[in-house]
Amino acid sequence: MSKNTADETPVCCCIDVGSIIDNTDCTATYSRVFATKAEADETLAALSEKARAAESEPCQIVPRYTEEADGVRLDIDFTFSCQAETMIFQLGLR
């Protein structure tokens, strides 16, 4: 058995889920340039709805708009109460 920080079981090559999901990464980020602010607002509303569906406690949603030559950049940070919710949200966007 290799020596690393994960708790491995040599029989089935299993790894403790706590070594993968350790609640250190609870923020999902999104960034895209839109032609108009209205389009960016629509996307913010849709993503916020998806975040609310994944949350157990209120998700902190922080949008930032930046004017660019080709439109409006929307950057959003979604901070969940635990990493599992972050992963559920991210997988739901695929």
HUCOR-V347008 format. One record per backbone hydrogen bond with DSSP energy under -1.0 kcal/mol. CO is the residue of the C=O (numbers start at 1). NH is the residue of the N-H. If there is no record, write none. Layout:
((CO:NH) (CO:NH))
//
This chain:
((7:16) (9:13) (14:9) (16:19) (17:20) (17:21) (26:80) (28:78) (30:76) (32:74) (34:72) (36:40) (37:41) (38:42) (39:43) (40:44) (41:45) (42:46) (43:47) (44:48) (45:49) (46:50) (47:51) (48:52) (49:53) (50:54) (51:55) (60:79) (62:77) (64:75) (66:73) (68:71) (71:68) (72:34) (73:66) (74:32) (75:64) (76:30) (77:62) (78:28) (79:60) (82:86) (83:87) (84:88) (85:89) (86:90) (87:91) (88:92) (91:94))
//
